[in-house]
Amino acid sequence: MVKRLWKWFWRPAASSRWGVVFLIGGAAGIIFWGGFNTFMEYTNTMQFCVSCHEMEANVYEEYKTTVHFKNASGVRATCADCHVPKEWTPKLVRKIKATNELYHKMLGSIETRERFLEKRMTLARNVWRGMLATDSRECRNCHAYDAMHWEEQSRKGRMKMKRASKEGLTCIECHYGAAHELPDDIDFEEEMEEMGISRPSE
């Protein structure tokens, strides 16, 4: 059967059929690719990120009280701006890793406030380690040392930022809890030591 079909397709009169096959295949590929990318971008929206009550009732409420949500300039950093890479391949890797979150959604791992608070330190460490591994890549999409007006920063902040810049430190080495509350009873020194982090020297 396969042999007969192969011969039929390769007959001179069948060349136009190959054209139709390639045309249909190409159109299907474009539609699939477009749909895939559209869905990928939809999963980056705030609406999607807070569509489950675990996020809406916990981290979203915290985020709304921070400068990343509301500030004098009106520039807002969304969930994806901080948690999803902009480059396509790292973004795809992050989305694949996010399937683990769907698994825990089904398990109900953080379905109540109490369960969320129990897991908070683990969740925070996962994010901190990821940011450390990428040199705070997502932070740097908006924040860059060479774009800072040092004179407009507080004296203390300016000193620390200049030291961090000089020593080549990354954002997460100083900035914990920039958009969310910190876990209770966190010991910064212990956390930094465990993650191999050192703050700017005084």
C-alpha positions as semicolon CSV with decimal commas, in nm:
position;residue;x (nm);y (nm);z (nm)
1;M;0,000;0,000;0,000
2;V;0,276;0,245;0,099
3;K;0,475;0,150;-0,210
4;R;0,180;0,222;-0,439
5;L;0,118;0,561;-0,275
6;W;0,486;0,648;-0,313
7;K;0,478;0,567;-0,685
8;W;0,153;0,759;-0,730
9;F;0,298;1,074;-0,568
10;W;0,610;1,058;-0,781
11;R;0,430;1,029;-1,114
12;P;0,480;1,340;-1,332
13;A;0,112;1,427;-1,297
14;A;0,140;1,410;-0,919
15;S;0,388;1,699;-0,886
16;S;0,102;1,942;-0,836
17;R;-0,024;1,719;-0,553
18;W;0,311;1,762;-0,377
19;G;0,264;2,137;-0,410
20;V;-0,074;2,110;-0,240
21;V;0,073;1,893;0,036
22;F;0,353;2,144;0,102
23;L;0,111;2,435;0,087
24;I;-0,126;2,275;0,340
25;G;0,167;2,171;0,561
26;G;0,315;2,522;0,550
27;A;-0,020;2,684;0,633
28;A;-0,075;2,441;0,920
29;G;0,273;2,517;1,052
30;I;0,214;2,893;1,041
31;I;-0,122;2,856;1,216
32;F;0,028;2,630;1,483
33;W;0,326;2,861;1,541
34;G;0,104;3,168;1,557
35;G;-0,136;2,999;1,798
36;F;0,148;2,871;2,014
37;N;0,310;3,214;2,042
38;T;-0,024;3,383;2,108
39;F;-0,090;3,143;2,394
40;M;0,263;3,195;2,528
41;E;0,205;3,571;2,536
42;Y;-0,138;3,529;2,697
43;T;0,021;3,336;2,983
44;N;0,237;3,646;3,044
45;T;-0,061;3,872;3,112
46;M;-0,155;3,987;3,461
47;Q;-0,504;3,853;3,400
48;F;-0,368;3,501;3,352
49;C;-0,118;3,522;3,639
50;V;-0,383;3,611;3,897
51;S;-0,657;3,389;3,755
52;C;-0,615;3,138;4,038
53;H;-0,717;3,237;4,389
54;E;-0,379;3,132;4,532
55;M;-0,205;3,414;4,346
56;E;-0,488;3,665;4,361
57;A;-0,538;3,637;4,737
58;N;-0,172;3,626;4,835
59;V;0,115;3,764;4,627
60;Y;-0,106;3,986;4,410
61;E;-0,244;4,168;4,714
62;E;0,111;4,227;4,839
63;Y;0,232;4,342;4,498
64;K;-0,044;4,606;4,480
65;T;0,109;4,787;4,779
66;T;0,454;4,822;4,619
67;V;0,620;5,077;4,390
68;H;0,629;4,817;4,114
69;F;0,247;4,838;4,096
70;K;0,187;5,211;4,151
71;N;0,435;5,498;4,144
72;A;0,480;5,861;4,042
73;S;0,593;5,776;3,689
74;G;0,302;5,540;3,618
75;V;0,535;5,267;3,494
76;R;0,415;4,927;3,612
77;A;0,612;4,605;3,627
78;T;0,381;4,308;3,578
79;C;0,430;3,951;3,700
80;A;0,592;3,847;3,372
81;D;0,832;4,143;3,375
82;C;0,989;4,002;3,692
83;H;0,937;3,629;3,653
84;V;0,953;3,549;3,280
85;P;1,257;3,601;3,052
86;K;1,202;3,810;2,739
87;E;1,434;3,602;2,517
88;W;1,242;3,322;2,344
89;T;1,443;3,015;2,447
90;P;1,475;3,106;2,819
91;K;1,106;3,201;2,811
92;L;1,014;2,857;2,673
93;V;1,228;2,689;2,942
94;R;1,051;2,895;3,210
95;K;0,710;2,798;3,074
96;I;0,805;2,430;3,077
97;K;0,919;2,462;3,438
98;A;0,587;2,632;3,518
99;T;0,405;2,305;3,447
100;N;0,522;2,207;3,797
101;E;0,301;2,488;3,927
102;L;0,001;2,329;3,753
103;Y;0,084;2,001;3,928
104;H;0,084;2,175;4,267
105;K;-0,238;2,355;4,174
106;M;-0,401;2,014;4,133
107;L;-0,252;1,897;4,463
108;G;-0,377;2,208;4,641
109;S;-0,030;2,270;4,783
110;I;-0,101;2,637;4,861
111;E;-0,479;2,652;4,825
112;T;-0,529;2,814;5,168
113;R;-0,353;3,109;5,328
114;E;-0,209;2,880;5,593
115;R;-0,062;2,641;5,336
116;F;0,076;2,932;5,137
117;L;0,254;3,072;5,443
118;E;0,396;2,729;5,524
119;K;0,547;2,710;5,174
120;R;0,646;3,076;5,151
121;M;1,013;3,028;5,238
122;T;1,052;2,746;4,985
123;L;0,881;2,951;4,715
124;A;1,094;3,258;4,794
125;R;1,418;3,058;4,786
126;N;1,327;2,912;4,446
127;V;1,280;3,261;4,303
128;W;1,594;3,401;4,470
129;R;1,810;3,115;4,344
130;G;1,672;3,156;3,992
131;M;1,744;3,528;3,994
132;L;2,092;3,474;4,130
133;A;2,166;3,216;3,858
134;T;2,064;3,460;3,581
135;D;2,236;3,768;3,728
136;S;1,892;3,916;3,804
137;R;1,821;3,918;3,429
138;E;1,458;4,024;3,458
139;C;1,542;4,311;3,697
140;R;1,794;4,439;3,444
141;N;1,530;4,469;3,174
142;C;1,428;4,787;3,355
143;H;1,714;4,871;3,594
144;A;2,067;4,942;3,476
145;Y;2,357;5,096;3,667
146;D;2,457;5,315;3,372
147;A;2,106;5,459;3,346
148;M;2,085;5,570;3,710
149;H;2,088;5,932;3,827
150;W;2,307;5,881;4,131
151;E;2,243;6,233;4,257
152;E;1,869;6,168;4,279
153;Q;1,916;5,872;4,511
154;S;1,939;5,903;4,887
155;R;2,294;5,930;5,022
156;K;2,279;5,583;5,177
157;G;2,118;5,429;4,867
158;R;2,370;5,597;4,635
159;M;2,664;5,464;4,837
160;K;2,528;5,110;4,836
161;M;2,438;5,114;4,466
162;K;2,779;5,250;4,367
163;R;2,952;4,982;4,573
164;A;2,729;4,713;4,418
165;S;2,812;4,845;4,071
166;K;3,184;4,853;4,143
167;E;3,187;4,504;4,295
168;G;2,973;4,356;4,017
169;L;2,695;4,240;4,247
170;T;2,354;4,143;4,118
171;C;2,019;4,290;4,228
172;I;1,904;3,996;4,439
173;E;2,214;4,018;4,656
174;C;2,063;4,324;4,824
175;H;1,698;4,345;4,722
176;Y;1,476;4,088;4,890
177;G;1,101;4,142;4,905
178;A;1,095;4,413;4,636
179;A;0,741;4,322;4,530
180;H;0,624;4,071;4,793
181;E;0,635;4,030;5,168
182;L;0,925;3,840;5,314
183;P;0,878;3,509;5,497
184;D;0,842;3,544;5,872
185;D;1,154;3,515;6,089
186;I;1,391;3,523;5,794
187;D;1,759;3,528;5,886
188;F;1,926;3,724;5,606
189;E;2,279;3,628;5,705
190;E;2,192;3,260;5,707
191;E;2,005;3,284;5,376
192;M;2,288;3,469;5,206
193;E;2,549;3,228;5,336
194;E;2,347;2,929;5,213
195;M;2,306;3,086;4,867
196;G;2,665;3,208;4,843
197;I;2,560;3,572;4,855
198;S;2,747;3,860;5,012
199;R;2,614;4,214;5,036
200;P;2,825;4,514;4,937
201;S;3,109;4,580;5,177
202;E;3,059;4,876;5,411
